[in-house]
Amino acid sequence: MTLRGNALRLTVFLSESDRWQHHPLSTEIVHRAHAAGLAGATVFRGVEGYGASSVVHTTRLLSLSEDLPVAVVIVDAEARVRAFLPVLAEVTGERLVTLEPVEIPQLGPPPAPPAPEDGA
């Protein structure tokens, strides 16, 4: 699926320790996005951050934290992302979810027009 023009970016902020039925919550979100037919989902692991708890988690050597920040990012057409929100709500609870409008530019040469049909 190729997206061009205006779209919506959904970001879910989690931590590595967040779970859904004994496996990472980020994995559950990616699998649900895939099942919903969304254009794509990516999980980013942070090197440092804090959230509502105000506890800083970091990868620095002296820190023993293994509960690093994680963000799941999904980009698709606005209607498709908004239709996915109830599915997402089933697993995210009170976690931070954001929506931002994005523009997906056409990079490279434009697609070739379809060839004319013979005998039409």
RAGI-V7289 format. One record per residue. RES is the residue in one letter. SS is DSSP state (H for helix, E for strand, - for the rest). OMEGA is omega as a letter, one per 20 degrees, with the letter a starting at -180 (999 if undefined). D_FIRST is the distance of its C-alpha to the first C-alpha in Angstrom with 1 decimal. Layout:
# RAGI-V7289
RES,SS,OMEGA,D_FIRST  RES,SS,OMEGA,D_FIRST
This chain:
# RAGI-V7289
M,-,r,0.0  T,-,r,3.8  L,-,r,6.5  R,-,r,10.0  G,E,a,13.3  N,E,r,14.6  A,E,r,13.1  L,E,r,15.0  R,E,r,15.8  L,E,r,17.5  T,E,r,19.9  V,E,a,22.2  F,E,a,25.4  L,E,r,27.1  S,E,a,29.5  E,-,a,29.5  S,-,r,32.1  D,-,a,30.1  R,E,r,29.8  W,E,a,28.5  Q,-,r,30.5  H,-,r,31.7  H,E,a,28.4  P,E,r,26.7  L,H,r,25.3  S,H,r,22.4  T,H,r,21.4  E,H,a,21.7  I,H,r,19.4  V,H,a,16.6  H,H,r,17.2  R,H,r,17.3  A,H,r,14.0  H,H,r,12.4  A,H,r,14.5  A,-,r,13.5  G,-,r,9.8  L,-,a,9.1  A,-,r,6.2  G,-,r,9.1  A,E,r,12.9  T,E,r,15.5  V,E,r,19.3  F,E,r,21.7  R,E,a,25.4  G,-,r,27.9  V,-,r,31.2  E,E,r,33.2  G,E,r,33.1  Y,-,a,34.8  G,-,a,34.0  A,-,a,36.1  S,-,a,38.6  S,-,r,39.4  V,-,a,39.6  V,-,r,38.2  H,E,a,36.3  T,E,r,36.1  T,-,a,35.7  R,-,a,39.0  L,-,a,41.5  L,-,r,44.1  S,-,r,41.7  L,-,a,41.4  S,-,r,38.3  E,-,a,35.6  D,-,a,34.0  L,-,r,31.7  P,E,r,29.2  V,E,r,25.6  A,E,r,22.6  V,E,a,19.4  V,E,r,16.7  I,E,r,13.6  V,E,r,11.6  D,E,r,9.6  A,-,a,10.9  E,H,a,14.7  A,H,a,15.2  R,H,r,12.8  V,H,a,14.5  R,H,r,17.9  A,H,a,17.5  F,H,a,17.0  L,H,r,20.3  P,H,r,22.7  V,H,r,21.1  L,H,a,21.4  A,H,r,24.9  E,H,a,26.1  V,H,a,26.0  T,H,a,26.4  G,-,a,29.7  E,-,a,31.2  R,-,a,28.9  L,-,r,27.6  V,E,r,24.2  T,E,r,23.1  L,E,r,20.7  E,E,r,20.3  P,E,r,18.7  V,E,r,16.7  E,E,r,15.7  I,E,a,12.8  P,-,r,14.5  Q,-,r,13.8  L,-,a,15.3  G,-,a,16.7  P,-,r,17.3  P,-,r,15.5  P,-,r,13.7  A,-,r,16.5  P,-,r,17.5  P,-,r,17.6  A,-,r,20.9  P,-,r,23.7  E,-,r,24.6  D,-,r,28.1  G,-,a,30.8  A,-,999,29.1
